[in-house]
Amino acid sequence: MARYEIVFKASVSKDFRSIPKSDVKKILAKIDALAINPRGEGCIKLSADNKYRVRQGMYRIIYEIRDTTLVVSVIKVGHRSSEYKSG
């Protein structure tokens, strides 16, 4: 299976500012794993859009998969209590 390219929406860097550094490392490791298998264990397709969600501890990673260009686009990273309020 081909490896997907990971791209980040510009606002994701702002999302990381409010997250402790130890959690950021775990989140980035989870995002890196999406390059190998974007629909892996724990991946849930969101019903409203063509977006997916995966958990990392108390945080959620919202992303889109573009199979034609082999790109995973990370849209939002946030605490589970606020992940869907804006995106």
C-alpha positions in Angstrom: 0.0 0.0 0.0 1.2 3.5 -0.9 2.1 6.0 1.8 -0.2 9.0 2.0 1.2 12.5 2.3 0.1 14.4 5.4 -0.9 18.1 5.1 -2.1 20.4 7.8 -4.6 23.2 7.6 -3.0 26.4 8.7 -5.2 26.7 11.8 -3.9 23.3 13.2 -0.7 25.0 14.5 -2.9 27.3 16.6 -4.7 24.2 17.9 -1.4 22.7 19.1 -0.6 25.8 21.2 -3.3 25.0 23.9 -2.2 21.3 24.2 0.5 20.1 26.5 3.8 19.2 24.8 3.6 15.5 26.0 0.2 15.2 24.3 1.3 16.9 21.2 4.0 14.3 20.7 1.4 11.5 21.0 -0.9 13.3 18.6 1.8 13.8 16.0 2.7 10.1 16.2 -1.0 9.2 15.6 -1.1 11.6 12.6 2.1 10.0 11.2 0.4 6.6 11.5 -2.4 7.9 9.3 0.0 8.2 6.4 0.3 4.4 6.4 -3.3 3.5 7.1 -5.8 6.5 7.1 -8.8 4.2 7.8 -7.1 2.2 10.6 -8.4 1.0 13.9 -10.5 3.6 15.8 -11.2 5.6 12.6 -14.8 6.9 12.5 -16.4 8.5 9.4 -18.3 11.6 10.3 -21.8 11.6 8.9 -22.1 15.3 8.0 -19.1 15.5 5.8 -16.5 13.4 4.0 -14.3 13.7 7.1 -13.0 11.2 9.6 -12.1 11.3 13.2 -9.6 9.4 15.3 -8.9 9.6 19.0 -5.7 10.1 20.8 -6.3 10.2 24.6 -8.6 13.1 25.4 -8.0 14.7 22.0 -9.6 14.2 18.6 -8.0 14.5 15.2 -10.4 15.5 12.4 -9.1 14.9 8.8 -10.1 14.3 5.2 -8.8 11.5 2.9 -8.1 12.2 -0.7 -7.5 8.8 -2.2 -6.9 10.0 -5.8 -3.9 12.1 -4.7 -2.9 10.0 -1.7 -3.3 12.9 0.7 -4.5 13.0 4.3 -5.5 16.6 5.2 -5.6 17.3 9.0 -8.3 19.9 9.6 -8.6 20.2 13.3 -7.0 18.9 16.5 -8.9 19.6 19.7 -10.0 18.4 23.1 -12.9 16.0 22.9 -15.3 18.5 24.6 -14.8 21.1 21.8 -13.8 19.2 18.7 -17.0 19.8 16.6 -17.8 23.4 17.5 -15.8 24.9 14.6 -14.0 23.4 11.8 
